[in-house]
Amino acid sequence: MNKQNKKMTEPDFIIRGRNVVTPERIGAFAVHVKDGLIVAVTDYDEISDDCELIEINETSVLMPGLVDTHVHINEPGRTEWEGFETATRAAAAGGVTTLIDMPLNSIPATTTLSALEIKRESARGQCFVDVGFWGGVVPKNTSELELLLTAGVVGFKCFLIHSGVDDFPNVTEEDLREALPELKRLDALLIVHAEMPSPVDLATEEQIKLQHDPKSYSTFLCSRPRRAEDEAIELLVRLCKEITTKMHIVHHSSADSLPLLSEAKASGLPFTVETCPHYLFLVAEEIPDWATQFKCCPPIREKENCEKLWAALSDGTIDMIVSDHSPCIPELKLLDEGDFMQAWGGISSLQLRLPLIWTEGSNRGFTIEKVCEWLCYAPACLVNLEKRKGAIVVGNDADFVVWNPNKSFRVATDILQHRHKLTPYEGKELKGVVEQTYLRGQLIYDKGIVVKEPKGELLSVKHNDIHKS
């Protein structure tokens, strides 16, 4: 354990518990906090008499604050879909202390320096947790990439298929061949929505030709075949071998391409992979017709596919689990029509990631330490925040979530902090109750209540150094 420097002034407070998750192990430790930073992690009984002592319940866990690197906040331009205030309130209630906002579906999309400045100005003063930003790679914006990286974006997002909004167009192989050498020069990360359009177009045409019912989930699932993801992964592996640019696959759902990803990673290619709670908790066989709240892209697939994703998390092929929180106004879900083919695709789960994964993960024998790696440390490493976020170590921000892995709750709309309460998880019994959230040593969520004053910072990442803006 890291001992406190004896010359150091007394901490502002000490928080201790019998189940503290550190990189070494989970055990009984005391965490010393000064000026919002962790200044020592000591044995449980090694405490000072001259500062506040916060005792964690014996059955609760003290874990680093969650890091969620895949969140669509949609402000400015589509604030009626979510917005910084409501998204970050939901994050705080879910134990998330750091999130990274996607470059779409805001207007303007974050594909230029001026758009980033507009977004930051929109976010300023509204955030209950710390927020960073992705930039976007779209056709013909290569000249903007260095400007955006210098301004502090954590990396860049692109789509290989239509993004769902015309203001963030997808890229082709030709576009990637223009952008990848620049990203390599900048040592910047590219994260990719990996579905190719041709298999989706062909499968959709087939569903229309066969006059399959658009209100049936199976119709939609067949229209987004695994082959779309598999061909995208094949393309990206080929390009990465050729240009060796850091790549990350977002919201991966196809089990069929896991062997290729495993092989690419084993060969030393700079690939990382994420998946999401909806691919690990929900299965296609249980989705009712008309229930468009379950629609997302790539789609929720079959139970056998789900089990292979869990196996890929176990063997390290998939590195992390993030939310892909992608809300919209309820009208766009077309609940009255029940049309899966026309409804907006996206699932809101920012507040529920920890209990969703603990419920399913613990049933499969995964430990709290492994869940912490997937939800905290690995996402922090993805965006070069591991020297500040994602682990309870000396020097890091005093970001904590206190949660009880043994308590259960039922998902109800009145507990959700998202702007819109529509969720496929309504009524689900989940294990793992978030009790408190601390951001840089400040209590921001306490047993159902989010503090009134936003205390989050806007983060910029520059050469592994984090700067306030």
C-alpha positions in Angstrom: 0.0 0.0 0.0 1.0 3.6 -0.6 1.9 5.2 2.7 1.2 8.9 3.4 4.3 11.2 3.4 4.9 12.0 7.0 5.7 15.6 6.1 2.4 16.0 4.4 -0.2 18.1 6.1 -3.3 16.3 7.5 -5.8 15.1 5.0 -9.2 16.8 4.7 -10.9 13.5 5.4 -10.3 9.8 5.4 -12.8 7.3 3.9 -12.4 3.7 4.9 -14.2 0.4 4.5 -13.8 -3.3 4.7 -14.2 -3.7 0.9 -12.0 -1.2 -0.8 -11.1 -2.0 -4.4 -7.4 -1.2 -5.1 -5.3 -2.3 -8.1 -3.6 -4.9 -5.8 -6.7 -6.4 -4.2 -10.0 -5.7 -2.5 -9.7 -5.4 1.2 -9.9 -3.3 4.4 -8.2 0.0 3.7 -8.3 3.7 4.6 -8.1 6.3 1.8 -6.8 9.7 2.7 -8.0 12.7 0.7 -6.5 16.2 0.5 -7.6 18.9 -1.9 -9.6 16.5 -4.0 -6.8 14.0 -4.5 -5.9 10.7 -3.0 -2.8 11.4 -0.9 -2.4 7.9 0.8 -3.9 4.5 0.9 -3.2 2.8 4.2 -4.2 -0.1 6.4 -7.7 0.2 7.8 -6.6 1.2 11.2 -3.9 3.6 10.1 -5.9 6.8 10.5 -5.5 10.3 11.9 -7.5 11.6 14.9 -7.4 15.2 13.5 -9.6 14.9 10.4 -13.1 13.8 9.4 -13.5 10.0 9.2 -16.1 8.5 6.9 -17.0 4.9 7.6 -18.3 2.7 4.8 -20.9 0.1 5.8 -19.4 -3.3 6.2 -21.5 -4.8 3.4 -20.8 -2.0 0.9 -17.9 -1.5 -1.5 -15.7 1.5 -2.0 -14.6 1.5 -5.7 -13.1 4.2 -8.0 -15.7 6.3 -9.8 -16.9 4.7 -13.0 -15.5 6.0 -16.3 -17.9 5.9 -19.3 -16.3 6.7 -22.6 -19.3 6.3 -24.8 -22.1 8.8 -24.1 -24.3 10.8 -26.5 -25.3 14.0 -24.7 -26.7 15.7 -27.8 -26.2 19.3 -26.7 -26.3 21.8 -28.4 -28.8 21.3 -31.2 -30.7 18.3 -29.9 -30.8 19.1 -26.2 -34.4 18.0 -26.1 -33.0 14.5 -26.5 -30.8 14.7 -23.3 -28.4 17.6 -22.5 -25.4 18.0 -20.2 -27.4 18.7 -17.0 -29.6 15.6 -17.1 -26.9 13.3 -18.5 -24.4 14.2 -15.8 -27.0 13.9 -13.1 -27.8 10.4 -14.3 -24.1 9.7 -14.3 -23.7 10.8 -10.7 -26.6 8.7 -9.7 -25.0 5.7 -11.4 -21.6 6.1 -9.8 -20.0 7.5 -12.9 -17.6 10.4 -12.2 -16.1 10.8 -15.7 -17.8 10.5 -19.0 -16.7 11.3 -22.6 -19.2 12.9 -24.9 -19.6 11.6 -28.5 -19.2 14.0 -31.4 -22.8 13.4 -32.6 -25.8 13.9 -32.3 -25.2 17.5 -31.3 -25.5 20.3 -33.8 -22.9 21.1 -34.9 -21.2 17.8 -34.7 -17.7 18.0 -33.1 -15.8 17.7 -36.3 -14.1 21.1 -36.3 -12.4 23.2 -33.7 -15.2 25.8 -33.8 -17.8 23.1 -33.1 -15.8 21.9 -30.1 -15.7 25.4 -28.7 -19.4 25.7 -29.1 -20.0 22.4 -27.4 -17.7 23.3 -24.5 -19.5 26.6 -24.0 -22.8 24.8 -23.9 -21.5 22.4 -21.3 -19.8 24.9 -19.0 -21.5 25.2 -15.6 -24.0 22.4 -16.2 -21.9 19.3 -15.5 -22.4 17.3 -12.3 -19.4 15.0 -13.2 -16.2 15.5 -15.2 -16.7 15.5 -19.0 -14.3 15.1 -21.8 -15.0 15.1 -25.6 -14.4 13.0 -28.7 -13.8 14.6 -32.0 -15.1 13.2 -35.2 -13.6 11.9 -38.5 -15.9 12.6 -41.4 -15.1 12.9 -45.1 -12.7 15.8 -45.9 -12.0 17.0 -42.3 -8.4 15.7 -42.0 -7.1 19.2 -41.7 -9.1 19.7 -38.5 -7.7 16.7 -36.7 -4.6 18.2 -35.3 -6.5 21.3 -34.3 -9.0 19.2 -32.4 -6.3 17.1 -30.7 -4.3 20.1 -29.7 -7.5 21.5 -28.2 -7.9 18.5 -26.0 -10.2 15.9 -27.5 -9.4 12.4 -26.3 -9.5 10.9 -29.8 -11.7 10.6 -32.9 -14.9 8.7 -33.8 -16.0 7.6 -37.2 -18.8 5.5 -38.7 -18.5 3.0 -41.6 -22.3 3.1 -42.1 -24.8 5.9 -42.0 -24.7 7.3 -38.5 -28.4 8.0 -38.2 -28.0 11.8 -38.7 -27.0 13.4 -41.9 -24.7 16.0 -40.1 -22.2 13.2 -39.2 -21.6 11.4 -42.5 -19.9 8.0 -42.5 -16.4 7.4 -44.1 -15.4 5.0 -46.8 -12.1 3.1 -47.1 -10.8 5.9 -49.3 -11.6 8.4 -46.5 -9.9 6.3 -44.0 -6.8 6.0 -46.2 -6.7 9.8 -46.1 -7.2 10.2 -42.3 -5.3 7.2 -40.9 -1.8 8.5 -41.8 -2.6 11.8 -40.1 -3.9 10.0 -37.0 -0.8 7.9 -36.9 1.4 11.0 -37.1 -0.5 12.5 -34.2 -0.5 9.2 -32.3 -4.3 9.7 -32.0 -6.9 7.0 -31.3 -9.6 6.2 -33.8 -12.8 4.7 -32.5 -15.0 3.0 -35.1 -18.7 2.2 -35.4 -17.9 -1.0 -37.3 -20.7 -2.0 -39.6 -20.4 -2.0 -43.3 -23.4 -0.7 -45.3 -23.6 -3.4 -48.1 -24.6 -6.3 -45.9 -27.2 -4.1 -44.1 -28.6 -2.8 -47.4 -28.9 -6.3 -48.9 -30.5 -7.8 -45.7 -32.9 -4.9 -45.5 -34.0 -5.3 -49.1 -34.5 -9.0 -48.4 -36.8 -8.3 -45.4 -38.8 -5.9 -47.5 -39.0 -8.3 -50.4 -40.3 -11.1 -48.1 -42.7 -8.6 -46.6 -41.6 -9.5 -43.1 -43.5 -7.6 -40.3 -41.6 -4.5 -39.3 -43.2 -4.7 -35.9 -41.3 -8.0 -35.3 -37.9 -7.7 -33.6 -36.7 -10.6 -35.8 -37.2 -8.5 -38.9 -35.0 -5.8 -37.6 -32.4 -8.3 -36.3 -32.2 -9.9 -39.7 -31.7 -6.5 -41.3 -28.5 -5.9 -39.3 -26.7 -9.2 -39.8 -23.5 -10.1 -38.0 -21.8 -10.1 -41.4 -22.0 -6.2 -41.4 -19.8 -6.1 -38.3 -17.6 -8.9 -39.5 -16.7 -7.3 -42.8 -16.0 -4.0 -41.0 -13.6 -5.8 -38.6 -11.9 -7.4 -41.6 -11.4 -4.0 -43.2 -10.1 -2.4 -40.1 -7.6 -5.2 -39.4 -6.3 -5.0 -42.9 -5.9 -1.2 -42.7 -4.3 -1.4 -39.3 -1.7 -3.9 -40.5 -0.9 -1.5 -43.3 -0.9 1.8 -41.5 -0.6 0.8 -37.8 -3.0 3.4 -36.3 -4.5 2.9 -32.9 -8.0 1.6 -33.3 -10.9 0.9 -30.9 -14.1 -0.9 -31.8 -17.2 0.6 -30.2 -20.3 -1.3 -29.0 -19.2 -4.6 -30.5 -22.0 -7.2 -30.7 -21.0 -9.9 -33.3 -19.5 -13.0 -31.8 -18.5 -14.2 -35.2 -15.6 -11.7 -35.5 -14.2 -12.3 -32.1 -11.6 -14.8 -33.3 -10.3 -12.2 -35.8 -10.1 -9.5 -33.1 -8.4 -11.9 -30.8 -5.8 -12.8 -33.5 -5.2 -9.2 -34.3 -4.6 -8.3 -30.7 -2.3 -11.3 -30.2 -0.3 -10.2 -33.2 0.4 -6.9 -31.6 -1.9 -4.7 -33.6 -3.1 -1.7 -31.5 -6.7 -2.8 -31.1 -9.0 -2.4 -28.2 -12.7 -3.4 -28.0 -15.7 -2.4 -26.0 -19.2 -3.9 -25.6 -22.2 -2.6 -23.8 -24.7 -3.7 -21.1 -27.5 -4.3 -23.5 -25.5 -6.9 -25.4 -24.7 -8.7 -22.2 -28.0 -8.4 -20.3 -30.7 -8.6 -23.0 -31.2 -11.3 -25.7 -33.1 -11.3 -28.9 -35.3 -14.2 -28.1 -36.9 -12.3 -25.2 -37.7 -9.0 -27.1 -41.4 -8.7 -27.7 -42.9 -7.4 -31.0 -43.7 -3.7 -31.0 -41.1 -3.1 -28.2 -39.0 -0.5 -30.1 -37.4 0.7 -26.8 -35.1 -2.3 -27.4 -33.8 -1.1 -30.8 -30.1 -0.2 -31.1 -27.5 -0.5 -33.8 -25.7 -3.0 -33.9 -28.7 -4.9 -32.6 -29.1 -7.0 -29.5 -28.4 -10.5 -30.7 -29.3 -14.1 -29.7 -28.5 -15.7 -26.4 -25.7 -17.8 -27.7 -24.0 -14.7 -29.1 -24.4 -13.0 -25.7 -22.6 -15.9 -23.9 -19.7 -15.6 -26.4 -19.4 -11.9 -25.6 -19.1 -12.8 -21.9 -16.4 -15.3 -22.8 -14.5 -12.7 -24.8 -14.6 -10.4 -21.7 -13.2 -13.2 -19.7 -10.3 -14.0 -22.1 -9.5 -10.3 -22.7 -10.6 -10.1 -26.4 -13.1 -7.4 -25.2 -11.4 -4.9 -22.9 -14.3 -2.9 -21.4 -18.0 -2.2 -21.0 -19.4 1.2 -21.6 -23.0 2.4 -21.9 -23.4 3.8 -25.5 -26.1 5.9 -23.8 -28.0 7.1 -26.9 -31.3 8.7 -25.9 -33.9 10.5 -28.1 -37.3 12.1 -27.6 -39.8 9.3 -27.0 -41.7 10.1 -30.1 -38.8 9.0 -32.3 -39.1 5.5 -30.8 -42.5 5.2 -32.5 -44.0 3.2 -29.7 -47.6 3.5 -31.0 -46.6 2.2 -34.4 -44.1 -0.4 -33.1 -42.1 -0.1 -36.3 -38.6 -1.4 -35.6 -37.4 -0.5 -39.1 -38.2 3.2 -38.7 -37.8 3.9 -35.0 -34.7 5.6 -33.7 -32.0 3.2 -32.5 -30.5 3.8 -29.1 -30.7 2.7 -25.5 -30.5 4.9 -22.4 -28.5 3.1 -19.6 -26.0 5.7 -18.3 -27.3 5.4 -14.8 -27.6 1.6 -14.8 -24.3 0.2 -16.1 -22.9 -0.9 -12.7 -26.0 -2.9 -11.5 -26.6 -4.3 -15.0 -23.1 -5.7 -15.3 -22.9 -6.8 -11.6 -26.2 -8.6 -11.9 -25.2 -10.7 -14.9 -21.5 -10.8 -14.1 -21.8 -12.1 -10.6 -24.2 -14.8 -11.8 -21.4 -16.0 -14.1 -18.8 -15.9 -11.3 -17.0 -12.7 -12.2 -15.5 -10.7 -9.3 -16.0 -7.1 -8.2 -12.3 -6.5 -9.1 -13.0 -7.7 -12.7 -16.1 -5.5 -12.9 -14.0 -2.6 -11.7 -11.5 -3.2 -14.4 -14.2 -3.2 -17.1 -16.1 -0.2 -15.9 -13.4 2.0 -14.4 -9.7 1.3 -15.2 -9.9 0.1 -18.8 -12.1 3.0 -20.0 -9.8 5.5 -18.2 -6.7 3.9 -20.0 -8.5 4.2 -23.4 -8.6 8.0 -23.2 -5.3 8.5 -21.4 -6.9 9.4 -18.1 -5.4 6.5 -16.1 -3.0 8.9 -14.2 -6.1 10.7 -12.8 -9.1 8.4 -13.0 -10.2 4.8 -12.8 -8.2 3.5 -9.8 -7.8 4.2 -6.1 -4.1 5.1 -6.0 -2.1 8.0 -4.6 -2.2 11.0 -6.9 -5.5 10.2 -8.6 -8.6 12.2 -8.2 -10.7 11.2 -5.1 -13.5 9.9 -7.3 -15.4 7.1 -5.6 -18.6 5.1 -5.8 -20.0 3.5 -2.7 -22.3 0.6 -3.6 -23.9 -2.4 -2.0 -23.4 -5.6 -4.2 -25.9 -7.5 -2.1 -28.9 -5.2 -2.2 -31.4 -5.3 -5.1 -33.8 -2.8 -6.6 -36.4 -2.7 -9.4 -35.9 -0.3 -12.3 -38.7 2.3 -12.2 -38.9 5.5 -14.2 -39.1 7.6 -11.0 -35.5 6.7 -10.0 -34.0 7.6 -13.4 -32.3 11.0 -13.8 -32.1 10.9 -17.6 -34.2 13.5 -19.4 -36.5 10.8 -20.8 -37.4 7.7 -18.8 -38.0 5.3 -21.6 -35.8 2.2 -21.1 -35.9 -1.5 -21.9 -34.9 -2.2 -18.4 -38.1 -0.9 -16.8 -39.3 -3.5 -14.2 -36.0 -5.5 -14.2 -34.8 -6.6 -10.8 -31.1 -5.6 -10.5 -28.4 -6.4 -8.0 -26.0 -3.7 -6.8 -27.3 -0.4 -5.3 -25.3 2.8 -5.8 -25.4 4.6 -2.4 -23.0 7.5 -2.8 -20.8 9.1 -5.4 -17.8 11.4 -4.7 -16.1 13.6 -7.3 -12.7 14.9 -6.4 -13.6 14.4 -2.7 -16.9 16.1 -2.9 -20.1 14.1 -2.3 -22.3 14.6 -5.4 -24.9 11.8 -4.9 -26.2 10.5 -1.7 -28.9 7.8 -1.5 -31.2 9.0 -4.2 -30.3 12.7 -4.1 -28.0 14.5 -6.6 -26.4 17.6 -5.1 -27.9 20.9 -6.4 -24.7 22.6 -7.5 -22.8 21.1 -10.5 -19.2 20.4 -9.6 -17.9 18.8 -12.8 -15.0 20.0 -14.8 -14.5 20.0 -18.6 -11.4 17.9 -19.4 -8.8 18.3 -22.1 -6.2 15.6 -22.8 -2.9 16.8 -24.0 0.1 14.4 -24.3 -1.2 12.5 -21.3 -1.6 15.6 -19.2 -5.1 16.7 -18.1 -6.0 20.4 -18.1 -9.0 22.2 -16.9 -10.8 24.4 -19.4 
